């Protein structure tokens, strides 16, 4: 009786291990497919964005004032040095209390 129970338990454990190995193999296969599809989609997106950018640039040239070597927005230090009224900022609520300049 005892040997039959041990044999049955070993059979169940073996079946569980086989099922576990099959699950892991299927999971690894699906993950590899997912990662490959994801990489393909990313590459296609990069290509599409590149072609759209190349089509967009000739139709919309960059103005001289937005060249890459110039900042698009003034720095807060510039606001403080120039009194902040030059840029249309009144009350200076956008600046932190430590950097506020009294309004004239």
Order of alpha helices (4+ residues) and beta strands (2+ residues): alpha-alpha
